[in-house]
Amino acid sequence: MFKNKINYKIYQSKSINNEEFYQIIRTNLHTYNRSKCEWIRKNTEEKPSKPNYHNFGIYDCEKLIGGVVGIIQFGWYFLEEFWIDEKYRGQGIGTELIKNIEKCAIDNNAIGVRLNTWSFQAKGFYEKMGYKVYATFEDCPPGTIDYFLKKKF
């Protein structure tokens, strides 16, 4: 591509305005992705939109006892964070929360839910809910396994 040697410098992003940097990288990647993937071209705007967050909070009276952070992107609900206070676990709250996530995904035309969980977290819970492991990442963090699971509707 470049016939002449280019003169470049690499900077760690801490030295760059992070929001502006993020938007430039995201916009250029989105433009490239749209040029190469028919589904993205047909189902996304020319300029990337802000993430489509669908979060859920669980409250006991006014106290936050758990919740989920997730986005719908590329036809999937990406469950990014899932937490329930240990005192409230084992009471079916997590099961109800997963059902709400799945309903939200379906209502927003997603084809499934994707998530990851570490070996010391909730792999068995997700498997009971019908999720299947599709990949693992060992020693991240060291001594653990990061499981990637999905459930396609």
C-alpha positions in Angstrom: 0.0 0.0 0.0 2.7 2.5 1.0 5.6 2.7 -1.5 7.7 4.9 0.7 8.7 4.2 4.3 6.2 6.0 6.5 7.2 8.0 9.6 4.8 7.2 12.4 4.6 7.3 16.2 2.5 5.2 18.5 1.0 6.8 21.6 -0.8 5.1 24.5 -4.4 6.3 24.5 -4.1 7.9 27.9 -2.4 10.8 26.1 -5.3 11.3 23.7 -8.8 12.7 24.4 -10.5 9.4 25.0 -14.0 10.2 23.8 -12.8 11.8 20.6 -10.3 9.0 20.0 -13.0 6.4 20.6 -15.4 8.0 18.1 -12.7 8.3 15.4 -11.7 4.6 15.8 -15.3 3.4 16.1 -16.5 5.4 13.1 -13.7 4.2 10.8 -14.1 0.6 11.9 -17.9 0.8 11.4 -17.3 2.2 7.9 -15.0 -0.6 7.0 -17.3 -3.3 8.5 -20.3 -1.9 6.5 -18.2 -2.2 3.3 -17.5 -5.9 4.0 -20.6 -7.3 5.7 -24.0 -7.2 4.0 -25.9 -7.7 7.3 -24.2 -4.7 8.9 -24.8 -2.6 5.8 -28.5 -3.4 5.7 -29.1 -3.2 9.4 -27.1 -0.3 10.7 -26.9 3.4 10.0 -24.1 4.9 8.0 -22.7 6.6 11.1 -22.4 4.3 14.1 -25.0 4.9 16.7 -24.4 4.9 20.4 -24.7 1.5 22.0 -28.3 0.4 22.4 -28.2 -0.4 26.2 -30.9 -2.5 27.8 -30.1 -2.6 31.5 -32.1 -4.1 34.3 -31.9 -3.3 38.0 -33.2 -5.3 40.9 -34.3 -3.5 44.1 -35.3 -4.6 47.5 -37.4 -1.6 48.6 -35.0 1.2 47.5 -31.8 -0.8 47.8 -30.1 -2.0 44.6 -29.4 -5.7 45.1 -28.4 -6.6 41.5 -28.7 -5.9 37.9 -27.6 -6.5 34.3 -25.8 -4.3 31.8 -26.3 -5.3 28.2 -26.5 -4.1 24.7 -28.3 -5.2 21.6 -25.9 -5.2 18.7 -25.6 -7.2 15.5 -28.8 -9.0 16.2 -27.7 -10.3 19.6 -28.1 -9.2 23.2 -24.6 -9.0 24.6 -24.9 -9.5 28.4 -21.9 -7.6 29.6 -22.3 -7.5 33.4 -24.6 -9.6 35.7 -24.5 -9.2 39.5 -26.8 -10.2 42.3 -25.9 -9.5 46.0 -24.8 -12.8 47.6 -27.5 -12.5 50.3 -30.2 -12.6 47.6 -28.9 -15.5 45.5 -30.6 -18.9 45.4 -34.1 -17.4 45.5 -34.9 -17.4 41.8 -34.1 -13.8 41.2 -31.4 -14.6 38.6 -33.7 -16.9 36.8 -36.3 -14.2 36.5 -33.7 -11.7 35.4 -32.5 -14.0 32.6 -36.2 -14.4 31.5 -36.5 -10.6 31.4 -33.3 -10.3 29.4 -34.4 -13.0 26.9 -37.9 -11.3 26.5 -36.2 -8.0 25.9 -33.9 -9.6 23.3 -36.8 -11.2 21.5 -38.9 -8.0 21.7 -36.0 -6.2 20.0 -35.6 -8.8 17.2 -32.4 -10.2 18.6 -31.7 -13.8 17.6 -30.1 -14.8 20.9 -28.0 -13.8 24.0 -24.3 -13.9 24.4 -22.3 -13.7 27.6 -19.1 -14.8 29.4 -18.5 -16.0 32.9 -15.4 -17.1 34.8 -14.9 -20.6 36.2 -15.6 -19.2 39.8 -18.9 -17.6 38.7 -22.1 -19.0 37.3 -21.4 -21.3 34.4 -23.8 -24.0 35.8 -26.6 -21.5 36.3 -26.4 -20.4 32.7 -26.3 -23.9 31.4 -29.4 -24.8 33.4 -31.0 -21.8 31.6 -30.2 -23.4 28.2 -26.9 -21.6 27.4 -24.2 -23.5 25.6 -20.4 -23.0 25.9 -19.0 -22.0 22.4 -15.5 -21.0 23.5 -13.1 -20.9 26.4 -10.2 -18.7 27.3 -7.8 -20.2 29.8 -5.7 -18.3 32.3 -7.6 -15.0 31.9 -7.1 -14.1 34.7 -4.4 -16.6 35.5 -5.7 -19.7 37.2 -9.3 -19.3 35.8 -11.2 -20.2 32.7 -13.4 -17.6 30.9 -16.4 -19.4 29.4 -18.2 -17.8 26.5 -21.9 -19.0 26.3 -24.8 -18.3 24.0 -28.4 -19.1 23.6 -30.0 -18.8 20.2 -33.8 -18.5 20.1 
